[in-house]
Amino acid sequence: MTFRNADLPGFTVGMVKCSRCNEIVRDSKEVVTPDGEVLCKNCANGSYYYKV
């Protein structure tokens, strides 16, 4: 099996901040839109929870 460094256990390889909600996204799990916006998966794909 081949793993990316970001998928191995241990220290965080990289961190970015979601441009919409400011959540910290670790280990290359961010979603980059075609216009270059960096988003967390919840902002990019929707979420299972909603604001009450």
HELIX and SHEET records of a PDB file:
HELIX    1   1 ASN A    5  ASP A    7  5                                   3    
HELIX    2   2 LYS A   41  ASN A   45  1                                   5    
SHEET    1   A 2 MET A  15  LYS A  17  0                                        
SHEET    2   A 2 ILE A  24  ARG A  26 -1                                        
SHEET    1   B 2 VAL A  31  VAL A  32  0                                        
SHEET    2   B 2 VAL A  38  LEU A  39 -1                                        
END                                                                             
